[in-house]
């Protein structure tokens, strides 16, 4: 608390003691502090040795440094898309940032709102994502300097691409177990990084743009939790509206008449910022979508014998939905024909094996008689 008070004194020009603190979202390393004069801030602490084994501790440290670099980098944006960084103490392992309050999230809209609110919030999400991608694409040098200062992971490629490398063999093993032809697929997977670089554009990628990793303030969207942020292909974030949300517990069907306008809002916001997305963008989207599938290779192989629960549903409906999203995107491009062929065969075979696997609807978007996404016991709206 002493360090936090000193950091806030440097940020706000006045030393006021910390009055109290409360844990947020059940995460012991994230707390809201209030000064004696009532002003709040959020403190994120680097997890300590109690986190677990050495690899977990190393990852926690890298996540902390990555988030610090990303928040300081984004502080320079004229219109904020993240909490403003107020201060940090690297040796103490503390980040102090603007408190965005207990406002609404996109998860709140999807799980407990209505269609009009979802559409408005998705548009705000898309505009902020485009603003972040557009601004950062023009300022790569600043991020590189911060990466060097904090020894952060932000310049070493997205975590998704590392997971892609780990997931390739299990993904191909799943195809082999099902007797599906996979000739040439490994070569296409190996070329996904190059395809993304050639068909899209590079920017700061959040990498975990889940519906509960945002806050809405005055109609604008702010992103939280930049622990997985990295410099990479913007399409990796953009396909969260198509998959949908491949890294998140809050998964259900996002209808075309809802996702389509949001993706068009993203494209239009980029165009207004001077970034035009040409016909190659479709190939970038397809490549990003299949990256998210193959990266789950180690999990997918287990789905033949089990269907673990995760958040709003189980894993099998997720895989079926992601395969359909990829095939829809791949149908608009001549790229990735082998992966598209394998994915179509995989979708057909798994749909036959899993006739009970039904992609649920978000409660806010569901029609009469629809299967609804399960609301997890631990989720609380407006936290």
Buried (B, 14 or more C-beta within 10 A) or exposed (E): EEBBBBBBBEBBEEEBEBBEBEEBEEEEBBBBBBBEEEBBBBBBBBBEEEBEEEEEBEBBBBBBBBBBBBBBBBBEBEEBBBBBBBBBBBEEBBBBBBBBEEBBBBBBBBBBBEBEBBBBBBBBBBBBBBBBBBBBBEBEEBBBEBBEEBEBBBBBBBBBBBBBBEBBBBBBBBBEEBEBEBEEBBEBBEBBBEBBBBBBBBBBBBBBBBBBBBBBEEEBBBBBBBBBBBBBBBBBBBBBBBBBBBBBBBBBBBEEEBBEBBBEBBBBBBEEBEBEBEEBBBBBBBBBBBBBBBBBBBBBBEBBEEBEEBBBBBBBBBBBBBBBBBBBBBEEBEBBEBBBBBBBBBBEBBBEEBEEBBBBBBBBBBEEEBBBBBBBEEBEBEE
